[in-house]
């Protein structure tokens, strides 16, 4: 017995951005465009605006998204949205832009945000009632291949020093455009970090007890694609076929994550990212070797299966994974990301470690301690 839910209409393929006007027109004539202010992406934002204007869609651009977006950014975005009422929200960018777009669509029409009320929605598997009758449709256009946010029901927001994920079926994008041409200019550092993030979505959803036959197909296919094509795309970043394969892996891994959930590395990486400004994919790569080492006994059969994806003759996932991280340039410790003892001690002291369902505090502390030391 299992549930599998994926309501997002996926428009996949290079060049599909050209269809944005036709795709979004059905959702209304007033668009809230949500993005960062990153200069290299400004030509893309202008192209999006031109394509929407050609369909007589008026665009209001909120471009204040930053990595690890905060509650303050959402509150600023809500003020902007209330001043410029819209019919739908369009996210163009990476996971942070999509997270902010989801949150703004979720609280549309509110005068103030009750964060305790929003963060109440803490389970990806509850069939929650609609939170807000004024919720806006979400359209997502990812520009990276890794976060999977365009096909998940999660939004990750930083509150103080804590990264908090909230979930709701209404946070699934109504539609998404996965155009791999938009990833061709990604720098290798972001390609590697987001690509490994996608691997972790596939891996953790695969070992999760909620995994089903459907989600396992998504997970295994995604891992195979990433293991084969992430090293290749780092050597040949302009190869569109490699980028397409990574976009496909990202989408499949996101679908699996939405239906089966994560494991210990994800909340640990969010704990790290809430205290120090390390990108999510990099934080994941730090904790993964020690998680594989200390979690092997619990997940032996499935970990052996994943090891064979790297090397058909291998049953040593720790060795295969650490070699892969070296190949993609992510074999670093917390010390090598300049995390000092004060910040590390704050991580170890976090009460979160007492409440995660993925192992006891001793297990989680052991992963963090080994992640801190130089490998």
Number of C-alpha atoms within 10 A of each C-alpha: 4 11 12 15 11 17 15 18 14 17 17 17 15 17 13 14 22 15 13 19 19 13 16 25 17 10 17 13 17 20 25 26 23 28 25 21 14 12 9 10 17 13 10 15 21 11 14 19 20 15 18 24 14 12 14 13 18 16 20 18 19 19 16 17 23 15 16 23 20 21 18 13 17 22 17 13 24 24 17 15 23 13 9 14 15 20 19 24 30 26 28 25 23 23 27 25 29 31 26 28 32 32 25 26 25 24 23 24 19 16 11 11 15 10 10 8 9 17 14 10 16 14 16 20 16 11 11 13 9 12 14 14 10 14 22 24 22 29 29 31 24 26 26 27 32 31 29 28 30 32 28 27 27 27 22 22 25 20 15 12 14 17 21 19 20 19 24 23 20 23 25 26 28 20 21 25 25 28 22 26 20 21 22 19 14 16 11 16 14 16 26 25 25 26 27 29 25 29 28 27 30 34 24 22 29 30 22 18 13 17 22 19 11 15 26 21 16 23 31 23 17 29 26 17 19 26 19 16 20 25 20 15 23 20 12 14 19 15 14 17 14 23 28 22 19 29 30 22 30 35 26 24 35 31 29 34 31 26 23 29 23 23 22 20 24 21 19 23 23 24 22 29 23 21 18 19 13 20 17 22 25 25 28 24 26 29 26 24 23 21 21 22 14 16 17 17 10 11 14 16 12 16 22 17 17 24 19 17 21 20 14 11 9 15 19 20 24 20 14 19 20 18 15 18 19 12 14 20 17 21 20 20 21 25 16 14 15 12 17 13 11 8 14 18 11 13 21 18 12 12 11 14 22 13 11 15 9 16 14 12 16 11 15 22 16 14 24 25 15 17 22 21 12 11 14
